Amino acid sequence: MDCQKQFTLMNGTLCFTTKAQSMNFFSVKHYLVILLLTLSLVSCNDNVISSIPDFPVYLALNLTTTYPTFRNSYNQYLVFKKPVFVTDRIGYGGILVYTDLSGDYCAFDLSCPYEAKQDIRVVPNSSGQAVCEGCGSVFVISDGIGYPLSGKAKETLKRYKATLSGDVLYITAR
């Protein structure tokens, strides 16, 4: 294979003098393309399609005055089935606010994605799981993801954004 043919095969980007060098470059190029595609597929995506419809979400939880035991805790949760303040927006079926095993705050909609009804909710337990009271699906929340462990559900719990600013934990839509 001469240089001109290699040049054409490489889309005009580089000309190598030996077949071995050309194959080596070709392999690295493919490896990088596959790596980039893989990373783009598994990276975080805030535009996840959920069976739970989008509803307004807004909670401002004061961790000093209103919820002092929730600050710096692990494997603890708060459940909001109804707004506490007039400004609160609790999503579709309510909001589950959780501190995962690393102490990070996360929030989920209480509605089971399999049932997709406002009045059929998941119930958190002390094992870092949430169990649907309808279909019985079990979701792992201890890692902050809410993926289904068992049952009929195949979709993760709908997640909301949890942001700590000073003494206030804000829960909003992603």
LUMNU-472631 format. One record per residue (C-alpha): x, y, z; residue in one letter. Coordinates in nm, 4 decimals, decimal comma. Last residue first. Layout:
N
+----------+----------+----------+---------+
:        X :        Y :        Z : residuo :
+----------+----------+----------+---------+
:        X :        Y :        Z :       a :
...
+----------+----------+----------+---------+
//
This chain:
174
+----------+----------+----------+---------+
:        X :        Y :        Z : residuo :
+----------+----------+----------+---------+
:  -3,3801 :   1,9045 :   3,7061 :       r :
:  -3,6946 :   2,0040 :   3,9002 :       a :
:  -3,6221 :   2,1711 :   4,2310 :       t :
:  -3,5388 :   2,0781 :   4,5905 :       i :
:  -3,3505 :   2,3459 :   4,7813 :       y :
:  -3,1694 :   2,2626 :   5,1066 :       l :
:  -3,1258 :   2,5731 :   5,3197 :       v :
:  -2,8550 :   2,6260 :   5,5827 :       d :
:  -2,5996 :   2,7731 :   5,3440 :       g :
:  -2,7021 :   2,6681 :   4,9950 :       s :
:  -2,7588 :   2,2933 :   4,9623 :       l :
:  -2,8920 :   2,1863 :   4,6242 :       t :
:  -3,1154 :   1,8822 :   4,5613 :       a :
:  -3,2288 :   1,8311 :   4,2023 :       k :
:  -3,5197 :   1,5963 :   4,1428 :       y :
:  -3,5185 :   1,2330 :   4,0455 :       r :
:  -3,7986 :   1,0243 :   3,8966 :       k :
:  -3,7612 :   0,6736 :   4,0354 :       l :
:  -3,5699 :   0,4461 :   3,8028 :       t :
:  -3,7470 :   0,2506 :   3,5283 :       e :
:  -3,7950 :  -0,1252 :   3,4995 :       k :
:  -4,0749 :  -0,1570 :   3,7550 :       a :
:  -4,2430 :  -0,4991 :   3,7867 :       k :
:  -4,0658 :  -0,6141 :   4,1014 :       g :
:  -3,7029 :  -0,6137 :   4,2104 :       s :
:  -3,4020 :  -0,3832 :   4,2443 :       l :
:  -3,5363 :  -0,0830 :   4,0538 :       p :
:  -3,2958 :   0,2143 :   4,0410 :       y :
:  -3,3389 :   0,5088 :   4,2762 :       g :
:  -3,0104 :   0,6857 :   4,1967 :       i :
:  -2,8972 :   0,8405 :   4,5267 :       g :
:  -2,6828 :   0,5438 :   4,6317 :       d :
:  -2,9072 :   0,4420 :   4,9231 :       s :
:  -3,2182 :   0,4870 :   4,7053 :       i :
:  -3,2518 :   0,1280 :   4,5819 :       v :
:  -3,6028 :   0,0720 :   4,4486 :       f :
:  -3,8292 :  -0,2232 :   4,5349 :       v :
:  -4,1378 :  -0,2934 :   4,3256 :       s :
:  -4,4401 :  -0,4058 :   4,5285 :       g :
:  -4,6948 :  -0,3221 :   4,2575 :       c :
:  -4,9106 :  -0,0908 :   4,4698 :       g :
:  -4,7342 :   0,0153 :   4,7931 :       e :
:  -4,4132 :   0,0634 :   4,5975 :       c :
:  -4,1074 :  -0,0020 :   4,8153 :       v :
:  -3,8265 :   0,2486 :   4,8737 :       a :
:  -3,4830 :   0,1247 :   4,9758 :       q :
:  -3,1956 :   0,2447 :   5,1926 :       g :
:  -3,2518 :  -0,0270 :   5,4525 :       s :
:  -3,4327 :   0,2097 :   5,6936 :       s :
:  -3,7425 :   0,2128 :   5,4735 :       n :
:  -3,8899 :   0,4454 :   5,2138 :       p :
:  -4,2520 :   0,4083 :   5,0956 :       v :
:  -4,3220 :   0,4362 :   4,7252 :       v :
:  -4,6470 :   0,5882 :   4,6150 :       r :
:  -4,9751 :   0,5026 :   4,4485 :       i :
:  -5,1936 :   0,8151 :   4,4780 :       d :
:  -5,0355 :   1,0179 :   4,2007 :       q :
:  -5,0391 :   0,7325 :   3,9503 :       k :
:  -4,7504 :   0,6183 :   3,7292 :       a :
:  -4,7893 :   0,2514 :   3,8390 :       e :
:  -4,4540 :   0,1448 :   3,6945 :       y :
:  -4,2816 :   0,4767 :   3,7692 :       p :
:  -4,3898 :   0,4575 :   4,1360 :       c :
:  -4,4917 :   0,8017 :   4,2580 :       s :
:  -4,2933 :   0,9446 :   4,5513 :       l :
:  -4,0897 :   1,1741 :   4,3265 :       d :
:  -3,7256 :   1,1585 :   4,4234 :       f :
:  -3,4757 :   1,3791 :   4,6048 :       a :
:  -3,1060 :   1,3566 :   4,6834 :       c :
:  -2,8802 :   1,4937 :   4,9558 :       y :
:  -2,5265 :   1,3610 :   4,9892 :       d :
:  -2,4186 :   1,1987 :   5,3158 :       g :
:  -2,2153 :   0,9182 :   5,1546 :       s :
:  -2,4813 :   0,6598 :   5,2424 :       l :
:  -2,7550 :   0,8700 :   5,0858 :       d :
:  -2,9434 :   1,1518 :   5,2529 :       t :
:  -3,3008 :   1,1400 :   5,1267 :       y :
:  -3,5814 :   1,3752 :   5,0276 :       v :
:  -3,8933 :   1,1908 :   4,9075 :       l :
:  -4,1321 :   1,4228 :   4,7282 :       i :
:  -4,5021 :   1,3979 :   4,6524 :       g :
:  -4,7000 :   1,2251 :   4,3815 :       g :
:  -4,6520 :   1,4568 :   4,0834 :       y :
:  -4,4114 :   1,7226 :   4,2048 :       g :
:  -4,4303 :   1,8731 :   4,5523 :       i :
:  -4,4518 :   2,2458 :   4,4941 :       r :
:  -4,4058 :   2,4521 :   4,8106 :       d :
:  -4,4751 :   2,8284 :   4,8027 :       t :
:  -4,7855 :   2,8023 :   5,0254 :       v :
:  -4,5805 :   2,6209 :   5,2885 :       f :
:  -4,5983 :   2,2587 :   5,4038 :       v :
:  -4,7108 :   2,1185 :   5,0680 :       p :
:  -4,8648 :   1,7707 :   5,0842 :       k :
:  -4,7140 :   1,4228 :   5,0460 :       k :
:  -4,3700 :   1,5379 :   5,1629 :       f :
:  -4,1515 :   1,2570 :   5,2984 :       v :
:  -3,8208 :   1,3164 :   5,4767 :       l :
:  -3,5389 :   1,0632 :   5,4762 :       y :
:  -3,2328 :   0,9426 :   5,6629 :       q :
:  -2,9594 :   0,7078 :   5,5381 :       n :
:  -2,6829 :   0,9356 :   5,6624 :       y :
:  -2,7138 :   1,2641 :   5,8512 :       s :
:  -2,5134 :   1,5860 :   5,8262 :       n :
:  -2,8327 :   1,7972 :   5,8417 :       r :
:  -3,1548 :   1,5986 :   5,8817 :       f :
:  -3,1610 :   1,6424 :   6,2595 :       t :
:  -3,1993 :   2,0209 :   6,2251 :       p :
:  -3,5135 :   2,0084 :   6,0048 :       y :
:  -3,7097 :   2,3301 :   6,0753 :       t :
:  -3,4514 :   2,5623 :   6,2328 :       t :
:  -3,1075 :   2,4691 :   6,1039 :       t :
:  -3,1806 :   2,2513 :   5,8006 :       l :
:  -3,4198 :   2,5039 :   5,6472 :       n :
:  -3,5922 :   2,3124 :   5,3685 :       l :
:  -3,6843 :   2,5122 :   5,0581 :       a :
:  -3,9065 :   2,2962 :   4,8396 :       l :
:  -3,9932 :   2,3527 :   4,4761 :       y :
:  -4,1176 :   2,1141 :   4,2102 :       v :
:  -4,3788 :   2,1925 :   3,9452 :       p :
:  -4,5117 :   1,8835 :   3,7653 :       f :
:  -4,3529 :   1,6821 :   3,4859 :       d :
:  -4,5307 :   1,3540 :   3,4217 :       p :
:  -4,4017 :   1,0296 :   3,5758 :       i :
:  -4,3415 :   0,7786 :   3,2957 :       s :
:  -3,9987 :   0,9345 :   3,2694 :       s :
:  -3,7853 :   1,0484 :   2,9782 :       i :
:  -3,4414 :   1,1437 :   3,1026 :       v :
:  -3,3431 :   1,4933 :   2,9957 :       n :
:  -3,0993 :   1,5560 :   3,2795 :       d :
:  -2,8485 :   1,3198 :   3,1270 :       n :
:  -2,5502 :   1,1987 :   3,3193 :       c :
:  -2,2990 :   1,0195 :   3,1013 :       s :
:  -2,3519 :   0,6615 :   2,9893 :       v :
:  -2,4234 :   0,7213 :   2,6211 :       l :
:  -2,1789 :   1,0092 :   2,5783 :       s :
:  -1,9048 :   0,8101 :   2,7457 :       l :
:  -1,9604 :   0,5146 :   2,5138 :       t :
:  -1,9531 :   0,7337 :   2,2042 :       l :
:  -1,6309 :   0,9002 :   2,3176 :       l :
:  -1,4654 :   0,5649 :   2,3901 :       l :
:  -1,5745 :   0,4186 :   2,0570 :       i :
:  -1,4332 :   0,7199 :   1,8702 :       v :
:  -1,1081 :   0,7035 :   2,0695 :       l :
:  -1,0641 :   0,3319 :   2,0007 :       y :
:  -1,1360 :   0,3835 :   1,6329 :       h :
:  -0,8629 :   0,6461 :   1,6064 :       k :
:  -0,6212 :   0,4338 :   1,8074 :       v :
:  -0,6792 :   0,1393 :   1,5738 :       s :
:  -0,6369 :   0,3501 :   1,2567 :       f :
:  -0,3155 :   0,5022 :   1,3905 :       f :
:  -0,1718 :   0,1555 :   1,4556 :       n :
:  -0,2932 :   0,0288 :   1,1174 :       m :
:  -0,1201 :   0,3158 :   0,9390 :       s :
:   0,2030 :   0,2678 :   1,1329 :       q :
:   0,2046 :  -0,1024 :   1,0477 :       a :
:   0,1296 :  -0,0344 :   0,6786 :       k :
:   0,4355 :   0,1817 :   0,6488 :       t :
:   0,4996 :   0,5332 :   0,5164 :       t :
:   0,2129 :   0,7105 :   0,6858 :       f :
:   0,0037 :   0,9942 :   0,5418 :       c :
:  -0,2346 :   1,1913 :   0,7651 :       l :
:  -0,5724 :   1,3682 :   0,7530 :       t :
:  -0,6871 :   1,3262 :   0,3946 :       g :
:  -0,9727 :   1,0946 :   0,4812 :       n :
:  -0,7329 :   0,8319 :   0,6202 :       m :
:  -0,8051 :   0,5904 :   0,3372 :       l :
:  -0,7131 :   0,8563 :   0,0823 :       t :
:  -0,3780 :   0,9220 :   0,2516 :       f :
:  -0,3170 :   0,5504 :   0,2782 :       q :
:  -0,3696 :   0,5183 :  -0,0980 :       k :
:  -0,1280 :   0,8057 :  -0,1606 :       q :
:   0,1350 :   0,6635 :   0,0748 :       c :
:   0,1612 :   0,3278 :  -0,1008 :       d :
:   0,0000 :   0,0000 :   0,0000 :       m :
+----------+----------+----------+---------+
//
